Amino acid sequence: MKLKNKKSGVLWLTGLSGAGKSTIGDRLSEILQKKGTVTQRLDGNLLKGCFGTKLNFKGDNHDLNIRLAAFVGSALEKHGVFVIASFISPYKHQRELVRDASTNFIEVYVEASLDICTKRDVKGFYKKIISGERNNFPGFSYPYEIPENPNLVVNTENSDIELSVKKILDYLLKEKYI
């Protein structure tokens, strides 16, 4: 049974840790659900715990996390659900994997400088990197590959979350997702 969304899709929020991906995704999902859109949130940290694995930011493990998210997102999308996913996904090939698995893929780059993300340090990751407790993290140990042609860029360094969410909602309305 297909749900009554206008158009399903996978909206992929990518950016550094602390850029605002999860906050934007949560707020966007809340607004869309109030408008009657069936949504499902996928988040990197939640997905790791869901599968009971010790997925981390190292090579194949990190790619596996993204492949799992691509599979789940694609399955939900095929059943009419609008998926809102928040994953650092630092590599272009990871985002391409999700794009290839999705029918309607929307890449949103959540832009904020490493300096700002380090100051926000919502999850304490940067503190661990700086103190030496952790040594493998995107933006520090290896580069975050900025998307070359995202569908949308929202800059959380220079604007608040509500403005970023509005920009995404305007895009979704224009593209007839809502």
C-alpha positions in Angstrom: 0.0 0.0 0.0 1.4 3.4 -1.0 1.1 6.2 1.5 -0.4 9.5 0.5 2.7 11.6 0.4 3.0 13.8 -2.7 6.4 12.4 -3.5 8.6 10.2 -1.4 12.4 10.7 -1.3 15.6 10.5 0.7 16.7 13.9 2.0 20.4 13.4 3.0 21.8 16.0 5.4 25.6 15.9 5.3 28.2 18.0 7.0 30.6 18.0 9.9 29.7 16.8 13.4 28.1 19.8 15.1 27.0 21.5 11.9 23.3 21.1 12.9 22.2 18.1 10.7 20.2 16.3 13.5 18.6 19.4 14.8 17.5 20.5 11.3 16.3 16.9 10.5 14.3 16.7 13.7 12.7 20.1 13.2 12.0 19.4 9.5 10.4 16.0 10.3 8.2 17.6 13.0 6.9 20.3 10.6 6.3 17.8 7.7 4.4 15.4 9.9 2.1 18.3 11.1 1.5 18.9 7.4 0.4 15.3 6.9 3.7 14.0 5.3 4.7 10.5 6.5 8.4 10.9 7.4 11.1 8.7 9.0 14.3 10.0 10.6 17.5 8.2 10.1 20.5 9.4 12.1 24.1 8.1 12.1 24.4 7.8 15.9 21.0 6.1 16.3 21.6 3.7 13.4 24.9 2.5 14.9 23.1 1.6 18.2 20.2 0.0 16.3 22.2 -2.7 14.6 24.2 -3.5 17.8 27.5 -3.0 16.1 30.6 -1.0 17.0 30.5 1.0 13.8 33.0 3.8 13.8 34.6 6.3 11.5 37.2 3.8 10.2 37.2 2.8 6.5 35.0 -0.2 5.8 33.1 0.2 9.1 32.1 3.7 8.1 31.1 2.6 4.6 29.0 -0.2 6.1 27.1 2.4 8.2 26.3 4.4 5.1 25.3 1.2 3.1 22.9 0.2 5.9 21.4 3.7 5.9 21.1 3.6 2.1 19.3 0.3 2.2 16.9 1.4 5.0 16.2 4.7 3.3 15.6 3.1 -0.1 13.2 0.6 1.4 11.2 3.2 3.2 11.2 5.5 0.1 9.8 2.7 -2.0 6.8 2.4 0.4 6.0 6.1 0.1 7.8 7.4 3.2 9.8 10.7 3.0 13.1 9.9 4.7 15.2 12.6 6.4 18.7 11.3 7.1 21.5 12.9 9.1 24.9 11.5 8.4 28.4 13.1 8.4 29.1 10.9 5.3 32.5 12.6 4.7 33.2 11.0 1.4 31.7 11.6 -2.0 31.6 7.9 -2.8 29.4 7.4 0.3 26.9 10.0 -0.8 26.9 8.6 -4.3 26.1 5.1 -2.9 22.9 6.6 -1.3 22.1 8.5 -4.4 22.3 5.4 -6.5 20.1 3.4 -4.0 17.4 6.2 -4.0 14.8 7.1 -6.5 14.5 10.7 -5.4 17.7 11.8 -3.6 18.1 15.3 -2.2 21.5 16.2 -1.0 21.6 19.0 1.5 25.1 20.2 2.6 24.8 21.6 6.2 27.7 24.1 6.1 29.6 25.2 9.2 33.3 25.7 9.7 35.4 23.2 11.7 36.1 26.1 14.1 32.4 26.7 14.8 31.7 22.9 15.0 34.6 22.5 17.5 33.2 25.3 19.6 29.7 23.8 19.6 31.0 20.2 20.2 27.5 19.0 21.0 28.5 15.3 21.4 32.0 15.9 22.9 33.8 14.4 19.9 36.1 17.3 19.3 37.1 17.5 23.0 38.2 13.8 22.7 40.2 14.5 19.5 42.0 17.5 21.0 42.8 15.6 24.3 44.1 12.6 22.3 41.3 10.2 23.6 40.2 9.7 20.0 42.3 9.8 16.9 40.0 9.1 14.0 37.4 11.7 13.1 36.3 13.5 9.9 37.6 17.1 9.6 40.5 16.4 11.9 42.2 13.0 11.1 41.0 13.0 7.5 39.2 15.5 5.3 35.5 16.0 4.9 34.9 16.1 1.1 32.5 19.0 0.6 29.7 18.1 -1.8 30.4 19.5 -5.3 26.8 19.9 -6.5 24.3 19.5 -3.6 20.7 20.2 -4.3 20.8 22.7 -1.5 23.3 24.4 0.9 22.3 25.7 4.3 24.8 27.6 6.3 24.2 27.2 10.1 27.2 29.3 10.9 25.6 32.5 9.5 21.9 31.7 10.0 19.7 30.0 12.6 18.1 26.6 12.4 14.7 27.9 11.6 16.0 29.8 8.5 17.8 26.6 7.4 14.6 24.6 7.8 12.6 27.2 5.9 15.0 27.1 3.0 14.7 23.3 2.8 10.9 23.5 3.1 10.8 26.1 0.3 12.9 23.7 -1.9 10.6 20.8 -1.1 7.5 22.8 -2.0 9.1 24.0 -5.3 10.1 20.4 -6.2 6.6 19.2 -5.3 7.6 16.9 -2.4 5.0 18.6 -0.2 
